[in-house]
Amino acid sequence: MTDPQSPEGQALARRALPLLDLTSLNEEEDEATTDALCARAVSPAGRVAAVCLWPSFVPQARARLAGTGVRIATVVNFPGGSLSPEKVAEQTLAALADGADEIDVVIPYHSIMHYPNSTQPDEVLAATREAAGDAVMKVILETGSLAKPVFIERAVEIAVRNGADFLKTSTGKVQIGATLGAARIMLEACRDSLKPDDDGNPRRPVGFKASGGIRDLDGARDYLALADKICGPGWVSPATFRFGASGLLDALLAALGQGDGRSATTSGY
């Protein structure tokens, strides 16, 4: 167990804090919880990479965090991954118009096991990519539901082919969230995106987001160590690696002398 008061624990917390997508996607969210989320995003210890919240609260977060450098992320096709490509594109355009910087889209993961007989995953991601334009697109694979490596690999391949900027493990709405086994498959794709394609042309770089059940320093340490091992010790940055979490922030701030480590949220993240 990582001692949060040790030099190693403090260094880990300093490394992880700017990688955090501070997330709150509970059903009971309102203006007050959104204000509280935004207030937690910037502390004397530093700021998080982004907040991730429901589309209806994007304008409020944009205004609340103006000038802080904290990015605004939101979700589309969430959480079930069952909407039409047209509807997902509509959600994406509306979120961007409201001030979102980043779009976390759920791949139609129920269709992955039937691929290529079902083209819905390609169609939804292609529509989202077109609508997102230059905005960051994170593709949520729901790896806990896919479960089998062959399905996770298939989802990764579809996401990368359709212009994913990040591969994200989970919505946080299913029983199994992030796992190191799924992360390994996803990080290997991130590593491969750094290599030229068969024609010698550069590929689109792909990042990784671990989301679902990461709440303490040990969890953060394990995913960062795996990323360092697969992608190299200089690869991790807010542009390439994120944690989608809420309770993790409390553990990080406690290690940095800014709290007691007790979660200020009931979020499943």
ZIBEL-V949111 format. One line per field, one symbol per residue. ss: DSSP state (h for helix, s for strand, l for the rest). psi: psi as a letter, one per 30 degrees, with the letter a starting at -180 (. if undefined). burial: 1 if it has 16 or more other C-alpha atoms within 10 Angstrom, else 0. Layout:
# ZIBEL-V949111
ss = ???
psi = ???
burial = ???
This chain:
# ZIBEL-V949111
ss = llllllhhhhhhhhhhhllsssssllllllhhhhhhhhhhlssllssllsssslhhhhhhhhhhllllllssssssllllllllhhhhhhhhhhhhhhlllsssssllhhhhhhlllllhhhhhhhhhhhhhlllsssssllhhhhllhhhhhhhhhhhhhllllssslllllllllllhhhhhhhhhhhhhllllllllllllllssssslllllhhhhhhhhhhhhhhhlllllllllssssslhhhhhhhhhllllllllllllll
psi = kkjffleeeeeeeeeeeggkjjkjhlfgkaeeeeeeeeeffklffallelkkllefgeeeeeeegkfffkljklklhkffgglleeeeeeeeeeeeefgkfkjjkkkifffefgkgfkgeeeeeeeeeeeefbflkjkjjfhffeedkeeeeeeeeeeeefggkfkkkelfgglejbkleeeeeeeeeeeefffllafggkklkkkakjjkjgjfleeeeeeeeeeeeeefkfgeklfffklkjlefeeeeeeefgggagfkkglgkf.
burial = 00010000110111111111111110000000010011011100101111111110111011001000011111111111111010111011101101111111111111111010000111111111101100111111111111000011111101110111111111111001111001111110111110000000000111111111111111111011011001100011011111111111111111110000100000011
